[in-house]
Amino acid sequence: MLTGSAVAATPLLVDLVAPRAHAEAAPELPKGTKVYFINNQCIGCQVCRTYCPGQAIRFGNCGNEIVQSKCLHCGTCYRGCHISNISETVVA
């Protein structure tokens, strides 16, 4: 039992920066194509969904995720995310 100001500390076992695991793998894309992924810190505000012209963002079991087969790779979601939780990578 804890008394006074004692606090039980437990380690945080969640990676808050790595992109979410996606049920659907990214399709074969040409080199140099920008690909976007939503990070684990997504709060589910749905702002990115309102910006996406390809309607490629869906709310899944783990929060928002980008359906790569629908993604237009335009970066509108990346620029519109007000908490910077969308990662941009380039196909090598």
C-alpha positions in Angstrom: 0.0 0.0 0.0 1.3 3.5 -0.9 1.0 6.3 1.6 1.8 10.0 1.5 3.3 11.2 -1.7 4.7 7.8 -2.8 4.0 6.9 -6.4 4.4 3.4 -7.9 6.3 3.8 -11.1 6.0 1.4 -14.0 8.0 1.6 -17.2 6.2 2.8 -20.3 6.3 -0.1 -22.7 4.8 1.6 -25.7 6.9 3.0 -28.5 5.3 6.4 -29.1 7.3 7.4 -32.2 7.3 4.3 -34.5 4.7 4.2 -37.2 1.7 1.9 -36.6 1.6 -1.6 -38.0 -0.7 -1.5 -41.0 -2.9 -4.3 -42.0 -2.3 -3.5 -45.6 1.3 -3.3 -47.0 2.3 -0.5 -49.2 1.9 -1.3 -52.9 5.0 -1.4 -55.1 5.9 2.2 -55.7 8.5 3.9 -57.9 11.7 5.1 -56.2 11.5 8.6 -54.8 7.8 8.3 -54.0 6.9 9.9 -50.7 4.9 7.5 -48.4 3.1 8.6 -45.3 2.3 6.7 -42.0 0.5 7.8 -38.9 2.5 7.4 -35.7 1.4 5.9 -32.4 0.8 9.3 -30.8 -2.2 9.9 -33.0 -5.0 11.3 -30.8 -7.8 10.4 -33.3 -8.8 14.0 -34.0 -9.7 13.2 -37.6 -8.2 16.4 -39.0 -6.0 14.4 -41.4 -9.1 12.6 -42.8 -10.7 16.0 -43.7 -7.7 17.0 -45.7 -7.1 13.7 -47.5 -8.3 14.1 -51.2 -8.0 10.3 -51.8 -10.1 9.4 -48.7 -7.2 7.1 -47.8 -7.3 7.6 -44.0 -9.6 5.4 -41.9 -10.1 5.0 -38.2 -9.0 1.4 -37.4 -8.6 -0.6 -34.2 -5.5 1.2 -33.2 -6.5 4.7 -34.3 -6.2 6.4 -37.7 -4.3 4.6 -40.4 -3.4 5.3 -44.0 -4.6 2.8 -46.6 -1.6 2.8 -48.9 -3.5 1.5 -51.9 -5.8 4.6 -51.8 -3.1 7.1 -50.9 -2.3 9.8 -53.5 1.1 10.5 -51.9 0.3 14.3 -52.0 1.4 15.0 -48.4 -1.8 17.0 -47.6 -2.3 14.9 -44.4 1.3 15.4 -43.4 1.1 19.1 -43.7 -2.4 19.3 -42.1 -1.6 17.3 -38.9 -1.4 19.9 -36.2 0.4 17.6 -33.8 2.9 16.3 -36.3 2.1 12.6 -36.0 2.4 11.7 -39.6 5.7 10.5 -40.8 7.0 11.0 -44.3 9.4 8.5 -45.9 10.8 8.2 -49.4 10.8 4.9 -51.3 14.5 4.0 -51.9 
